[in-house]
């Protein structure tokens, strides 16, 4: 079977809305998760047509300042833009360093003032995508694991702001914290098989090696206008738009060479919108992911 992938382009405004509205991937973890009412209020403001018309050009200009193309930095820039332009927030600090002499103890992702109640807040945010391997959730790059990330946020990233050194540094900047929030949207991807929905279930996020992916794809009855897209990292956030133009170029055939740098994120789209999303991984990825951390 020959399958070709067209490379998608990011829609930064849709990514902003997704970043503000997407639920946390581990809501049962004992962390001070941002309340849904606060998240909804942020997303609602930027969903207004007149707000997009006024601010979208500024968002694009804001993102042009990025000199680090890591996905986490891109995600932080989206949030920095939201804090800067939402009327309920005042951005006081981004990546505020906590230092003890010449030693850096950590950074606070964001310090903001929530103007409706004049409260100063420390926010720790993360954008995470994990693939299920046995009992663990592992990052596609094999450098991250959900349980380890949650423990670090709970035991270090949030407590460091309450340390006496941090309190002193913040006081020197004229800042006294009133509360803290955690935020960790993303997606969880399960191994691809027919029993879990395969490629035919639009709300199922999956991962598979090339052989398994091709086997499952062969068992699905595709729509006549269906097209597979390869998703660069800035396209990992929002789903593909409901209305997407026909690709103007031929896609790149699926080959092992596409996986030389690791897993690739892909999505299938047809006239109904995005129908499937997952990661295609190298043949030895699962074995390496299952190795002890």
VMD Tcl script that draws the C-alpha trace (Angstrom):
set ca {
  {0.00 0.00 0.00}
  {1.25 3.46 -0.90}
  {0.32 6.30 1.44}
  {1.47 9.87 0.95}
  {1.57 12.61 3.56}
  {1.12 16.31 2.84}
  {2.87 18.57 5.37}
  {0.35 20.69 7.27}
  {0.82 24.35 8.18}
  {-0.06 25.70 11.64}
  {-2.94 28.04 12.30}
  {-1.53 30.06 15.18}
  {-4.83 31.62 16.24}
  {-6.50 28.19 16.46}
  {-3.48 27.01 18.45}
  {-3.95 29.94 20.85}
  {-7.60 29.02 21.40}
  {-6.70 25.35 21.86}
  {-3.93 26.20 24.35}
  {-6.38 28.24 26.43}
  {-9.28 25.74 26.33}
  {-7.74 22.24 26.22}
  {-8.22 20.25 29.45}
  {-5.35 19.04 31.60}
  {-4.16 15.52 30.75}
  {-3.89 14.40 34.40}
  {-6.74 16.20 36.22}
  {-6.76 13.68 39.09}
  {-3.14 14.41 40.05}
  {-2.79 16.35 43.34}
  {-1.86 19.71 41.84}
  {-3.54 23.15 41.99}
  {-5.10 22.91 38.54}
  {-6.51 26.10 37.06}
  {-10.32 26.10 37.53}
  {-12.40 25.43 34.43}
  {-14.20 28.75 34.86}
  {-10.92 30.64 34.50}
  {-9.88 28.62 31.46}
  {-13.26 29.15 29.79}
  {-13.15 32.90 30.39}
  {-9.76 33.17 28.71}
  {-10.83 31.14 25.67}
  {-14.15 32.97 25.36}
  {-12.51 36.38 25.08}
  {-10.14 35.33 22.29}
  {-12.96 33.50 20.47}
  {-14.73 36.75 19.62}
  {-14.48 37.61 15.93}
  {-13.61 41.25 16.60}
  {-10.79 40.24 18.98}
  {-9.23 38.02 16.32}
  {-9.57 40.78 13.71}
  {-7.82 43.22 16.04}
  {-5.09 40.97 17.47}
  {-4.19 38.20 15.00}
  {-1.54 40.31 13.23}
  {-0.04 41.10 16.63}
  {0.09 37.40 17.49}
  {1.98 36.63 14.29}
  {4.40 39.48 15.01}
  {4.79 38.22 18.57}
  {5.66 34.70 17.35}
  {8.21 36.07 14.88}
  {10.31 36.99 17.91}
  {10.81 33.30 18.68}
  {14.45 32.31 18.26}
  {13.92 28.92 19.93}
  {11.65 26.56 18.01}
  {11.02 24.07 20.80}
  {7.33 23.30 21.11}
  {7.26 24.15 24.81}
  {8.65 27.62 24.10}
  {6.04 28.16 21.38}
  {3.34 27.17 23.89}
  {4.70 29.64 26.44}
  {4.68 32.40 23.84}
  {1.00 31.74 23.16}
  {0.26 32.11 26.86}
  {2.44 35.22 27.17}
  {0.37 36.77 24.38}
  {-2.86 35.83 26.15}
  {-1.72 37.35 29.44}
  {-0.60 40.51 27.65}
  {-3.86 41.09 25.78}
  {-6.63 39.73 28.01}
  {-8.21 42.54 30.05}
  {-8.30 40.42 33.24}
  {-4.53 39.90 33.37}
  {-1.33 41.85 33.80}
  {1.88 39.98 32.93}
  {4.42 40.71 35.66}
  {7.16 38.21 34.80}
  {7.91 35.40 32.35}
  {10.55 32.82 33.30}
  {11.38 34.65 36.53}
  {14.76 33.25 37.73}
  {15.27 32.06 41.29}
  {18.97 32.23 42.16}
  {20.92 31.52 45.31}
  {24.24 33.27 44.78}
  {25.51 31.94 41.45}
  {23.27 28.87 41.54}
  {19.93 28.82 39.71}
  {17.29 26.98 41.74}
  {14.61 27.27 39.09}
  {12.37 29.60 37.13}
  {8.75 30.58 37.57}
  {6.99 30.19 34.21}
  {4.65 33.13 34.73}
  {3.81 35.65 37.41}
  {0.60 37.50 36.60}
  {-1.90 39.76 38.29}
  {-5.52 38.62 38.03}
  {-7.12 42.05 37.98}
  {-10.73 41.12 38.96}
  {-9.55 40.31 42.50}
  {-6.09 41.96 42.34}
  {-4.41 38.64 43.17}
  {-0.82 37.91 42.12}
  {-0.47 34.39 40.76}
  {2.37 32.02 39.93}
  {1.53 29.76 36.97}
  {3.47 26.65 36.00}
  {2.44 25.44 32.56}
  {3.47 22.55 30.33}
  {2.34 21.16 26.98}
  {2.70 17.37 26.94}
  {2.12 14.50 24.52}
  {2.60 10.98 25.83}
  {2.37 7.50 24.33}
  {1.20 4.59 26.47}
  {3.81 1.88 26.95}
  {2.68 -0.69 29.50}
  {1.82 1.15 32.71}
  {3.69 4.31 31.75}
  {3.09 7.30 29.50}
  {6.27 8.14 27.59}
  {7.14 11.18 25.48}
  {7.71 10.46 21.76}
  {11.33 11.62 22.11}
  {11.91 9.18 25.02}
  {13.15 12.03 27.22}
  {10.04 12.50 29.30}
  {7.45 10.49 31.26}
  {4.13 11.65 32.66}
  {4.58 10.37 36.22}
  {8.05 11.95 36.44}
  {6.80 15.28 35.08}
  {3.90 15.40 37.53}
  {6.21 14.61 40.43}
  {8.65 17.33 39.39}
  {5.90 19.92 39.13}
  {4.48 18.89 42.52}
  {7.79 18.52 44.37}
  {9.97 21.20 42.78}
  {8.48 23.62 40.27}
  {5.63 24.79 42.50}
  {7.36 24.60 45.92}
  {10.43 26.55 44.71}
  {8.28 29.68 44.52}
  {7.59 29.42 48.27}
  {11.24 28.97 49.22}
  {12.76 31.82 51.21}
  {15.22 32.56 48.39}
  {12.37 32.85 45.89}
  {10.32 34.95 48.27}
  {13.25 37.33 48.70}
  {13.87 37.55 44.93}
  {10.21 38.24 44.29}
  {10.06 40.83 47.04}
  {13.04 42.63 45.48}
  {10.98 42.81 42.27}
  {8.00 44.17 44.18}
  {6.05 40.89 43.95}
  {4.20 38.97 46.67}
  {2.43 35.81 45.54}
  {-1.17 35.15 46.58}
  {-1.70 31.75 44.90}
  {-0.39 29.23 42.39}
  {-1.87 27.38 39.43}
  {-0.76 24.40 37.36}
  {-1.73 23.80 33.74}
  {-0.83 20.80 31.58}
  {-2.89 20.31 28.40}
  {-1.87 17.84 25.73}
  {-2.90 14.42 24.44}
  {-2.48 10.80 25.46}
  {-1.93 8.24 22.68}
  {-2.69 4.53 23.09}
  {-1.29 1.62 21.05}
  {-3.12 1.22 17.75}
  {-5.31 -1.85 17.34}
  {-8.78 -2.59 16.02}
  {-10.19 -3.28 19.50}
  {-9.42 0.26 20.70}
  {-11.05 1.91 17.70}
  {-8.23 1.67 15.19}
  {-8.05 4.39 12.58}
  {-11.82 4.66 12.20}
  {-12.56 6.31 15.56}
  {-12.12 10.11 15.35}
  {-11.76 10.63 19.11}
  {-9.09 7.95 19.50}
  {-5.45 9.03 19.62}
  {-3.06 6.22 18.76}
  {0.55 5.25 18.11}
  {1.96 2.47 15.94}
  {5.05 1.36 14.06}
  {4.93 1.48 10.27}
  {3.86 -2.15 9.84}
  {0.97 -1.88 12.30}
  {-0.15 1.43 10.85}
  {-0.24 0.05 7.30}
  {-2.10 -3.06 8.46}
  {-4.78 -0.99 10.19}
  {-5.02 1.49 7.32}
  {-5.68 -1.36 4.90}
  {-8.68 -2.44 7.00}
  {-10.36 0.98 6.93}
  {-12.75 2.06 4.20}
  {-11.43 5.58 3.42}
  {-13.56 8.44 2.15}
  {-12.96 9.50 -1.44}
  {-11.52 12.86 -0.41}
  {-9.43 11.57 2.48}
  {-5.84 12.78 2.85}
  {-3.11 12.03 5.38}
  {-1.17 14.98 6.77}
  {2.21 15.03 8.42}
  {2.07 17.44 11.35}
  {5.12 19.55 12.23}
  {5.32 20.31 15.95}
  {3.39 23.63 15.81}
  {0.53 21.57 14.30}
  {0.36 19.21 17.29}
  {-1.99 21.54 19.19}
  {-5.31 22.38 17.49}
  {-7.16 19.87 15.30}
  {-7.02 20.50 11.57}
  {-9.61 23.13 10.53}
  {-13.09 21.95 9.61}
  {-12.60 23.54 6.20}
  {-9.26 22.73 4.62}
  {-8.26 23.45 1.05}
  {-7.24 20.58 -1.20}
  {-3.46 20.14 -0.96}
  {-1.78 21.91 -3.89}
  {1.14 19.48 -3.99}
  {1.62 15.74 -3.92}
  {2.39 14.20 -0.58}
  {5.57 12.49 0.54}
  {5.32 8.66 0.48}
  {5.54 6.93 3.84}
  {9.01 5.45 4.27}
  {11.30 4.47 7.13}
  {13.49 7.45 6.20}
  {10.72 9.74 7.52}
  {11.39 8.31 10.99}
  {15.14 8.84 11.10}
  {14.74 11.65 13.62}
  {12.11 9.79 15.64}
  {8.31 9.47 15.68}
  {6.17 11.61 13.39}
  {2.73 12.94 14.19}
  {0.10 12.44 11.49}
  {-3.60 13.10 10.97}
  {-6.20 11.99 8.45}
  {-8.62 14.59 7.10}
  {-11.69 14.41 4.89}
  {-14.81 16.51 4.22}
  {-16.00 15.87 7.80}
  {-12.81 17.33 9.28}
  {-9.97 15.61 11.12}
  {-10.82 11.92 11.46}
  {-7.74 10.36 13.05}
  {-4.51 11.45 14.74}
  {-1.51 9.53 15.95}
  {2.22 8.94 16.04}
  {4.05 6.60 13.68}
  {7.17 5.40 15.49}
  {10.38 3.59 14.46}
  {10.31 -0.20 14.71}
  {12.46 -0.27 17.86}
  {10.74 2.64 19.59}
  {8.53 0.55 21.90}
  {11.49 -1.53 23.08}
  {13.49 1.58 23.92}
  {10.50 3.23 25.57}
  {9.97 0.21 27.81}
  {13.57 0.32 29.09}
  {13.91 1.45 32.72}
  {14.03 5.23 33.10}
}
mol new
graphics top color blue
foreach p $ca { graphics top sphere $p radius 0.5 }
foreach p [lrange $ca 0 end-1] q [lrange $ca 1 end] { graphics top cylinder $p $q radius 0.2 }
display resetview
